[in-house]
Amino acid sequence: MRAGRLRHRVAIRRATTTQGSFGQPVEAWTDLASCWAEVRPLAGRELEHARQVHALASHRVLMRAVAAVTPADRLDWGGRTLEILEVRDTDVGGRTRQLMLTCRESV
C-alpha cells in the first residue's frame, strides 16, 4: 500500500450504551481509532421522500487494517458521517494489512 494515497484523516466510532441520570439507556458514539485513509466518492443521487430531499452518496474507503472494524461502526471524516456497509480485506495471501470499506453518507 502506498502511503501517499492515504491523505484523509478518519475516526472510527462505535456505538456504546450507558445509563442516563434517571437510569434510562443512552446511546453514544465513542472513538475506537483514528487513522489515515483514502476516501473516494463513487456515486450520488437525490431521493425525494415525503416531501423531503435526502442526499445519498456512496464512498469507498481504503485504509490500513484496524482490528475489529465492523459494519456496526461508522466513520467521521471532516465533520461528515459515513455508515459502513461492508468491510473487505483486500490483501492477497491473507496478510490483512489493508481494508476496503464500502460506505454510505446520509446528509
N, CA, C and O atoms as a GROMACS GRO file, in nm:
protein
  428
    1MET      N    1   0.084  -0.116   0.000
    1MET     CA    2   0.000   0.000   0.000
    1MET      C    3   0.089   0.124   0.000
    1MET      O    4   0.184   0.133   0.078
    2ARG      N    5   0.059   0.217  -0.086
    2ARG     CA    6   0.136   0.341  -0.094
    2ARG      C    7   0.079   0.442   0.003
    2ARG      O    8  -0.039   0.475  -0.002
    3ALA      N    9   0.163   0.492   0.092
    3ALA     CA   10   0.119   0.583   0.197
    3ALA      C   11   0.072   0.718   0.142
    3ALA      O   12  -0.009   0.785   0.206
    4GLY      N   13   0.119   0.758   0.025
    4GLY     CA   14   0.079   0.886  -0.033
    4GLY      C   15  -0.069   0.894  -0.066
    4GLY      O   16  -0.125   1.004  -0.069
    5ARG      N   17  -0.132   0.782  -0.091
    5ARG     CA   18  -0.276   0.780  -0.121
    5ARG      C   19  -0.360   0.805   0.004
    5ARG      O   20  -0.475   0.849  -0.006
    6LEU      N   21  -0.305   0.777   0.121
    6LEU     CA   22  -0.379   0.789   0.246
    6LEU      C   23  -0.367   0.932   0.299
    6LEU      O   24  -0.285   0.960   0.386
    7ARG      N   25  -0.448   1.022   0.245
    7ARG     CA   26  -0.435   1.163   0.280
    7ARG      C   27  -0.554   1.219   0.358
    7ARG      O   28  -0.556   1.338   0.390
    8HIS      N   29  -0.653   1.136   0.388
    8HIS     CA   30  -0.769   1.181   0.464
    8HIS      C   31  -0.764   1.123   0.605
    8HIS      O   32  -0.737   1.004   0.622
    9ARG      N   33  -0.789   1.205   0.704
    9ARG     CA   34  -0.791   1.159   0.843
    9ARG      C   35  -0.934   1.120   0.878
    9ARG      O   36  -1.024   1.203   0.868
   10VAL      N   37  -0.955   0.996   0.920
   10VAL     CA   38  -1.088   0.948   0.958
   10VAL      C   39  -1.084   0.893   1.100
   10VAL      O   40  -0.982   0.841   1.145
   11ALA      N   41  -1.195   0.906   1.169
   11ALA     CA   42  -1.210   0.849   1.303
   11ALA      C   43  -1.312   0.737   1.295
   11ALA      O   44  -1.420   0.756   1.239
   12ILE      N   45  -1.279   0.622   1.350
   12ILE     CA   46  -1.371   0.509   1.354
   12ILE      C   47  -1.445   0.517   1.487
   12ILE      O   48  -1.383   0.523   1.593
   13ARG      N   49  -1.577   0.517   1.480
   13ARG     CA   50  -1.659   0.532   1.600
   13ARG      C   51  -1.748   0.411   1.619
   13ARG      O   52  -1.795   0.350   1.522
   14ARG      N   53  -1.772   0.376   1.745
   14ARG     CA   54  -1.854   0.261   1.780
   14ARG      C   55  -1.963   0.305   1.878
   14ARG      O   56  -1.939   0.386   1.967
   15ALA      N   57  -2.083   0.250   1.860
   15ALA     CA   58  -2.195   0.283   1.948
   15ALA      C   59  -2.177   0.213   2.082
   15ALA      O   60  -2.148   0.094   2.088
   16THR      N   61  -2.194   0.288   2.190
   16THR     CA   62  -2.190   0.232   2.325
   16THR      C   63  -2.316   0.275   2.399
   16THR      O   64  -2.371   0.382   2.372
   17THR      N   65  -2.360   0.193   2.489
   17THR     CA   66  -2.480   0.223   2.567
   17THR      C   67  -2.441   0.243   2.712
   17THR      O   68  -2.375   0.158   2.773
   18THR      N   69  -2.482   0.356   2.767
   18THR     CA   70  -2.458   0.386   2.908
   18THR      C   71  -2.591   0.419   2.974
   18THR      O   72  -2.694   0.427   2.907
   19GLN      N   73  -2.589   0.438   3.105
   19GLN     CA   74  -2.710   0.474   3.176
   19GLN      C   75  -2.716   0.625   3.196
   19GLN      O   76  -2.616   0.688   3.231
   20GLY      N   77  -2.833   0.682   3.172
   20GLY     CA   78  -2.855   0.824   3.193
   20GLY      C   79  -2.877   0.853   3.340
   20GLY      O   80  -2.868   0.764   3.424
   21SER      N   81  -2.906   0.978   3.371
   21SER     CA   82  -2.923   1.020   3.511
   21SER      C   83  -3.046   0.957   3.576
   21SER      O   84  -3.051   0.946   3.699
   22PHE      N   85  -3.145   0.918   3.497
   22PHE     CA   86  -3.265   0.854   3.551
   22PHE      C   87  -3.265   0.703   3.529
   22PHE      O   88  -3.368   0.638   3.548
   23GLY      N   89  -3.152   0.645   3.489
   23GLY     CA   90  -3.140   0.501   3.471
   23GLY      C   91  -3.178   0.451   3.333
   23GLY      O   92  -3.173   0.331   3.308
   24GLN      N   93  -3.216   0.540   3.243
   24GLN     CA   94  -3.254   0.500   3.108
   24GLN      C   95  -3.129   0.476   3.025
   24GLN      O   96  -3.026   0.539   3.048
   25PRO      N   97  -3.136   0.383   2.927
   25PRO     CA   98  -3.020   0.360   2.841
   25PRO      C   99  -3.000   0.478   2.743
   25PRO      O  100  -3.096   0.526   2.682
   26VAL      N  101  -2.876   0.522   2.731
   26VAL     CA  102  -2.841   0.632   2.643
   26VAL      C  103  -2.732   0.582   2.548
   26VAL      O  104  -2.628   0.532   2.592
   27GLU      N  105  -2.756   0.596   2.417
   27GLU     CA  106  -2.658   0.552   2.318
   27GLU      C  107  -2.570   0.670   2.279
   27GLU      O  108  -2.619   0.779   2.250
   28ALA      N  109  -2.439   0.646   2.279
   28ALA     CA  110  -2.342   0.748   2.240
   28ALA      C  111  -2.237   0.684   2.150
   28ALA      O  112  -2.218   0.562   2.154
   29TRP      N  113  -2.171   0.765   2.070
   29TRP     CA  114  -2.066   0.716   1.980
   29TRP      C  115  -1.931   0.754   2.039
   29TRP      O  116  -1.904   0.871   2.064
   30THR      N  117  -1.847   0.653   2.062
   30THR     CA  118  -1.714   0.675   2.116
   30THR      C  119  -1.609   0.642   2.011
   30THR      O  120  -1.630   0.556   1.926
   31ASP      N  121  -1.496   0.711   2.018
   31ASP     CA  122  -1.387   0.688   1.922
   31ASP      C  123  -1.318   0.555   1.950
   31ASP      O  124  -1.274   0.529   2.062
   32LEU      N  125  -1.309   0.472   1.847
   32LEU     CA  126  -1.238   0.345   1.856
   32LEU      C  127  -1.093   0.363   1.812
   32LEU      O  128  -1.001   0.313   1.877
   33ALA      N  129  -1.073   0.435   1.702
   33ALA     CA  130  -0.938   0.460   1.649
   33ALA      C  131  -0.945   0.577   1.553
   33ALA      O  132  -1.052   0.615   1.506
   34SER      N  133  -0.830   0.634   1.525
   34SER     CA  134  -0.817   0.739   1.427
   34SER      C  135  -0.702   0.702   1.335
   34SER      O  136  -0.594   0.664   1.383
   35CYS      N  137  -0.723   0.710   1.204
   35CYS     CA  138  -0.618   0.666   1.111
   35CYS      C  139  -0.628   0.743   0.980
   35CYS      O  140  -0.725   0.814   0.955
   36TRP      N  141  -0.526   0.727   0.897
   36TRP     CA  142  -0.522   0.787   0.765
   36TRP      C  143  -0.585   0.691   0.664
   36TRP      O  144  -0.567   0.570   0.673
   37ALA      N  145  -0.660   0.747   0.569
   37ALA     CA  146  -0.730   0.665   0.471
   37ALA      C  147  -0.745   0.740   0.340
   37ALA      O  148  -0.724   0.862   0.333
   38GLU      N  149  -0.781   0.666   0.237
   38GLU     CA  150  -0.818   0.726   0.108
   38GLU      C  151  -0.969   0.714   0.095
   38GLU      O  152  -1.023   0.604   0.096
   39VAL      N  153  -1.036   0.828   0.083
   39VAL     CA  154  -1.182   0.830   0.070
   39VAL      C  155  -1.215   0.875  -0.072
   39VAL      O  156  -1.178   0.985  -0.114
   40ARG      N  157  -1.286   0.788  -0.146
   40ARG     CA  158  -1.324   0.818  -0.284
   40ARG      C  159  -1.475   0.812  -0.298
   40ARG      O  160  -1.534   0.708  -0.267
   41PRO      N  161  -1.539   0.918  -0.346
   41PRO     CA  162  -1.683   0.910  -0.374
   41PRO      C  163  -1.707   0.824  -0.497
   41PRO      O  164  -1.634   0.832  -0.596
   42LEU      N  165  -1.811   0.740  -0.492
   42LEU     CA  166  -1.843   0.651  -0.603
   42LEU      C  167  -1.959   0.702  -0.687
   42LEU      O  168  -1.949   0.707  -0.810
   43ALA      N  169  -2.069   0.740  -0.623
   43ALA     CA  170  -2.188   0.783  -0.696
   43ALA      C  171  -2.273   0.869  -0.605
   43ALA      O  172  -2.261   0.862  -0.483
   44GLY      N  173  -2.360   0.949  -0.664
   44GLY     CA  174  -2.451   1.030  -0.584
   44GLY      C  175  -2.588   1.032  -0.647
   44GLY      O  176  -2.603   1.020  -0.769
   45ARG      N  177  -2.687   1.048  -0.564
   45ARG     CA  178  -2.823   1.059  -0.617
   45ARG      C  179  -2.911   1.130  -0.515
   45ARG      O  180  -2.883   1.129  -0.395
   46GLU      N  181  -3.013   1.190  -0.564
   46GLU     CA  182  -3.107   1.260  -0.479
   46GLU      C  183  -3.237   1.178  -0.471
   46GLU      O  184  -3.287   1.129  -0.572
   47LEU      N  185  -3.286   1.164  -0.352
   47LEU     CA  186  -3.412   1.094  -0.331
   47LEU      C  187  -3.513   1.190  -0.269
   47LEU      O  188  -3.482   1.266  -0.178
   48GLU      N  189  -3.634   1.184  -0.321
   48GLU     CA  190  -3.740   1.264  -0.262
   48GLU      C  191  -3.834   1.170  -0.188
   48GLU      O  192  -3.893   1.079  -0.246
   49HIS      N  193  -3.844   1.193  -0.060
   49HIS     CA  194  -3.924   1.104   0.023
   49HIS      C  195  -4.005   1.188   0.119
   49HIS      O  196  -3.949   1.261   0.201
   50ALA      N  197  -4.134   1.180   0.110
   50ALA     CA  198  -4.225   1.252   0.197
   50ALA      C  199  -4.197   1.403   0.196
   50ALA      O  200  -4.192   1.468   0.300
   51ARG      N  201  -4.179   1.456   0.076
   51ARG     CA  202  -4.156   1.598   0.053
   51ARG      C  203  -4.025   1.648   0.113
   51ARG      O  204  -4.007   1.769   0.131
   52GLN      N  205  -3.935   1.558   0.144
   52GLN     CA  206  -3.803   1.596   0.193
   52GLN      C  207  -3.699   1.536   0.099
   52GLN      O  208  -3.718   1.427   0.046
   53VAL      N  209  -3.591   1.606   0.079
   53VAL     CA  210  -3.485   1.558  -0.007
   53VAL      C  211  -3.373   1.504   0.081
   53VAL      O  212  -3.318   1.577   0.164
   54HIS      N  213  -3.339   1.377   0.062
   54HIS     CA  214  -3.228   1.314   0.133
   54HIS      C  215  -3.120   1.283   0.029
   54HIS      O  216  -3.145   1.211  -0.068
   55ALA      N  217  -3.002   1.336   0.049
   55ALA     CA  218  -2.893   1.310  -0.044
   55ALA      C  219  -2.815   1.188   0.004
   55ALA      O  220  -2.774   1.182   0.120
   56LEU      N  221  -2.794   1.091  -0.084
   56LEU     CA  222  -2.717   0.972  -0.051
   56LEU      C  223  -2.595   0.968  -0.141
   56LEU      O  224  -2.605   0.992  -0.261
   57ALA      N  225  -2.483   0.936  -0.084
   57ALA     CA  226  -2.361   0.923  -0.163
   57ALA      C  227  -2.288   0.798  -0.117
   57ALA      O  228  -2.285   0.767   0.002
   58SER      N  229  -2.230   0.726  -0.210
   58SER     CA  230  -2.153   0.606  -0.177
   58SER      C  231  -2.005   0.640  -0.184
   58SER      O  232  -1.961   0.711  -0.274
   59HIS      N  233  -1.930   0.587  -0.090
   59HIS     CA  234  -1.786   0.612  -0.085
   59HIS      C  235  -1.713   0.479  -0.069
   59HIS      O  236  -1.766   0.383  -0.013
   60ARG      N  237  -1.592   0.475  -0.120
   60ARG     CA  238  -1.504   0.362  -0.097
   60ARG      C  239  -1.386   0.416  -0.017
   60ARG      O  240  -1.321   0.512  -0.057
   61VAL      N  241  -1.359   0.351   0.097
   61VAL     CA  242  -1.252   0.395   0.187
   61VAL      C  243  -1.147   0.285   0.193
   61VAL      O  244  -1.179   0.170   0.224
   62LEU      N  245  -1.024   0.321   0.164
   62LEU     CA  246  -0.912   0.228   0.170
   62LEU      C  247  -0.823   0.272   0.285
   62LEU      O  248  -0.781   0.387   0.291
   63MET      N  249  -0.794   0.179   0.378
   63MET     CA  250  -0.715   0.212   0.495
   63MET      C  251  -0.631   0.094   0.539
   63MET      O  252  -0.655  -0.020   0.500
   64ARG      N  253  -0.532   0.123   0.621
   64ARG     CA  254  -0.456   0.014   0.682
   64ARG      C  255  -0.548  -0.062   0.777
   64ARG      O  256  -0.643  -0.005   0.830
   65ALA      N  257  -0.520  -0.188   0.797
   65ALA     CA  258  -0.607  -0.273   0.878
   65ALA      C  259  -0.611  -0.225   1.022
   65ALA      O  260  -0.508  -0.202   1.086
   66VAL      N  261  -0.732  -0.211   1.072
   66VAL     CA  262  -0.758  -0.178   1.212
   66VAL      C  263  -0.841  -0.292   1.268
   66VAL      O  264  -0.942  -0.331   1.208
   67ALA      N  265  -0.800  -0.346   1.380
   67ALA     CA  266  -0.867  -0.463   1.436
   67ALA      C  267  -1.013  -0.432   1.470
   67ALA      O  268  -1.044  -0.324   1.521
   68ALA      N  269  -1.098  -0.526   1.441
   68ALA     CA  270  -1.238  -0.526   1.484
   68ALA      C  271  -1.325  -0.415   1.424
   68ALA      O  272  -1.415  -0.367   1.492
   69VAL      N  273  -1.302  -0.374   1.301
   69VAL     CA  274  -1.391  -0.281   1.234
   69VAL      C  275  -1.507  -0.362   1.177
   69VAL      O  276  -1.484  -0.459   1.104
   70THR      N  277  -1.629  -0.325   1.209
   70THR     CA  278  -1.748  -0.398   1.166
   70THR      C  279  -1.846  -0.301   1.100
   70THR      O  280  -1.832  -0.180   1.114
   71PRO      N  281  -1.946  -0.353   1.028
   71PRO     CA  282  -2.048  -0.266   0.971
   71PRO      C  283  -2.135  -0.194   1.076
   71PRO      O  284  -2.210  -0.103   1.041
   72ALA      N  285  -2.126  -0.233   1.202
   72ALA     CA  286  -2.199  -0.164   1.307
   72ALA      C  287  -2.132  -0.032   1.345
   72ALA      O  288  -2.193   0.053   1.410
   73ASP      N  289  -2.006  -0.014   1.304
   73ASP     CA  290  -1.931   0.108   1.333
   73ASP      C  291  -1.961   0.213   1.226
   73ASP      O  292  -2.031   0.186   1.128
   74ARG      N  293  -1.907   0.332   1.245
   74ARG     CA  294  -1.919   0.436   1.144
   74ARG      C  295  -1.792   0.520   1.143
   74ARG      O  296  -1.712   0.516   1.236
   75LEU      N  297  -1.774   0.597   1.036
   75LEU     CA  298  -1.656   0.681   1.020
   75LEU      C  299  -1.695   0.827   1.030
   75LEU      O  300  -1.802   0.867   0.983
   76ASP      N  301  -1.609   0.906   1.092
   76ASP     CA  302  -1.625   1.051   1.093
   76ASP      C  303  -1.511   1.107   1.009
   76ASP      O  304  -1.394   1.088   1.041
   77TRP      N  305  -1.546   1.176   0.902
   77TRP     CA  306  -1.447   1.226   0.805
   77TRP      C  307  -1.472   1.374   0.783
   77TRP      O  308  -1.559   1.412   0.704
   78GLY      N  309  -1.396   1.457   0.850
   78GLY     CA  310  -1.408   1.602   0.832
   78GLY      C  311  -1.546   1.656   0.863
   78GLY      O  312  -1.595   1.743   0.791
   79GLY      N  313  -1.609   1.606   0.967
   79GLY     CA  314  -1.743   1.650   1.002
   79GLY      C  315  -1.855   1.578   0.929
   79GLY      O  316  -1.973   1.605   0.953
   80ARG      N  317  -1.821   1.487   0.841
   80ARG     CA  318  -1.920   1.406   0.768
   80ARG      C  319  -1.924   1.268   0.829
   80ARG      O  320  -1.820   1.215   0.870
   81THR      N  321  -2.042   1.208   0.834
   81THR     CA  322  -2.060   1.075   0.891
   81THR      C  323  -2.084   0.974   0.780
   81THR      O  324  -2.173   0.991   0.698
   82LEU      N  325  -2.002   0.868   0.779
   82LEU     CA  326  -2.014   0.762   0.680
   82LEU      C  327  -2.053   0.633   0.752
   82LEU      O  328  -1.983   0.588   0.842
   83GLU      N  329  -2.165   0.574   0.711
   83GLU     CA  330  -2.208   0.445   0.765
   83GLU      C  331  -2.135   0.335   0.689
   83GLU      O  332  -2.129   0.338   0.566
   84ILE      N  333  -2.080   0.239   0.761
   84ILE     CA  334  -2.006   0.129   0.697
   84ILE      C  335  -2.106   0.022   0.654
   84ILE      O  336  -2.180  -0.031   0.737
   85LEU      N  337  -2.106  -0.011   0.526
   85LEU     CA  338  -2.194  -0.115   0.473
   85LEU      C  339  -2.123  -0.248   0.460
   85LEU      O  340  -2.183  -0.353   0.482
   86GLU      N  341  -1.993  -0.245   0.425
   86GLU     CA  342  -1.919  -0.368   0.402
   86GLU      C  343  -1.772  -0.345   0.437
   86GLU      O  344  -1.716  -0.239   0.410
   87VAL      N  345  -1.710  -0.447   0.498
   87VAL     CA  346  -1.568  -0.445   0.530
   87VAL      C  347  -1.503  -0.560   0.456
   87VAL      O  348  -1.543  -0.676   0.472
   88ARG      N  349  -1.401  -0.528   0.372
   88ARG     CA  350  -1.333  -0.632   0.294
   88ARG      C  351  -1.183  -0.624   0.314
   88ARG      O  352  -1.125  -0.515   0.314
   89ASP      N  353  -1.119  -0.739   0.332
   89ASP     CA  354  -0.974  -0.750   0.336
   89ASP      C  355  -0.927  -0.759   0.192
   89ASP      O  356  -0.968  -0.849   0.119
   90THR      N  357  -0.840  -0.666   0.149
   90THR     CA  358  -0.800  -0.662   0.008
   90THR      C  359  -0.663  -0.721  -0.018
   90THR      O  360  -0.617  -0.720  -0.132
   91ASP      N  361  -0.597  -0.772   0.083
   91ASP     CA  362  -0.463  -0.828   0.064
   91ASP      C  363  -0.469  -0.970   0.011
   91ASP      O  364  -0.553  -1.050   0.051
   92VAL      N  365  -0.377  -0.999  -0.079
   92VAL     CA  366  -0.362  -1.134  -0.131
   92VAL      C  367  -0.270  -1.211  -0.037
   92VAL      O  368  -0.170  -1.156   0.009
   93GLY      N  369  -0.303  -1.333  -0.008
   93GLY     CA  370  -0.220  -1.414   0.081
   93GLY      C  371  -0.266  -1.412   0.225
   93GLY      O  372  -0.200  -1.471   0.311
   94GLY      N  373  -0.375  -1.345   0.255
   94GLY     CA  374  -0.431  -1.348   0.389
   94GLY      C  375  -0.351  -1.272   0.493
   94GLY      O  376  -0.353  -1.308   0.610
   95ARG      N  377  -0.280  -1.167   0.452
   95ARG     CA  378  -0.196  -1.095   0.547
   95ARG      C  379  -0.269  -0.982   0.619
   95ARG      O  380  -0.213  -0.925   0.712
   96THR      N  381  -0.388  -0.948   0.581
   96THR     CA  382  -0.472  -0.846   0.643
   96THR      C  383  -0.392  -0.721   0.679
   96THR      O  384  -0.376  -0.689   0.797
   97ARG      N  385  -0.344  -0.652   0.579
   97ARG     CA  386  -0.273  -0.528   0.602
   97ARG      C  387  -0.355  -0.406   0.562
   97ARG      O  388  -0.328  -0.295   0.610
   98GLN      N  389  -0.453  -0.424   0.476
   98GLN     CA  390  -0.538  -0.312   0.437
   98GLN      C  391  -0.682  -0.358   0.425
   98GLN      O  392  -0.711  -0.474   0.395
   99LEU      N  393  -0.773  -0.264   0.447
   99LEU     CA  394  -0.916  -0.289   0.439
   99LEU      C  395  -0.979  -0.196   0.337
   99LEU      O  396  -0.936  -0.082   0.320
  100MET      N  397  -1.082  -0.246   0.269
  100MET     CA  398  -1.162  -0.164   0.181
  100MET      C  399  -1.302  -0.161   0.238
  100MET      O  400  -1.367  -0.265   0.251
  101LEU      N  401  -1.350  -0.041   0.272
  101LEU     CA  402  -1.482  -0.024   0.330
  101LEU      C  403  -1.574   0.040   0.226
  101LEU      O  404  -1.537   0.138   0.161
  102THR      N  405  -1.691  -0.015   0.212
  102THR     CA  406  -1.794   0.046   0.130
  102THR      C  407  -1.886   0.120   0.225
  102THR      O  408  -1.940   0.061   0.318
  103CYS      N  409  -1.903   0.251   0.203
  103CYS     CA  410  -1.976   0.334   0.299
  103CYS      C  411  -2.087   0.414   0.231
  103CYS      O  412  -2.088   0.431   0.109
  104ARG      N  413  -2.179   0.461   0.314
  104ARG     CA  414  -2.290   0.544   0.265
  104ARG      C  415  -2.297   0.668   0.354
  104ARG      O  416  -2.290   0.659   0.476
  105GLU      N  417  -2.311   0.783   0.290
  105GLU     CA  418  -2.325   0.908   0.364
  105GLU      C  419  -2.469   0.955   0.354
  105GLU      O  420  -2.526   0.957   0.245
  106SER      N  421  -2.525   0.991   0.464
  106SER     CA  422  -2.660   1.045   0.466
  106SER      C  423  -2.653   1.190   0.512
  106SER      O  424  -2.608   1.218   0.623
  107VAL      N  425  -2.697   1.281   0.426
  107VAL     CA  426  -2.686   1.423   0.457
  107VAL      C  427  -2.819   1.475   0.506
  107VAL      O  428  -2.831   1.593   0.538
   0.00000   0.00000   0.00000
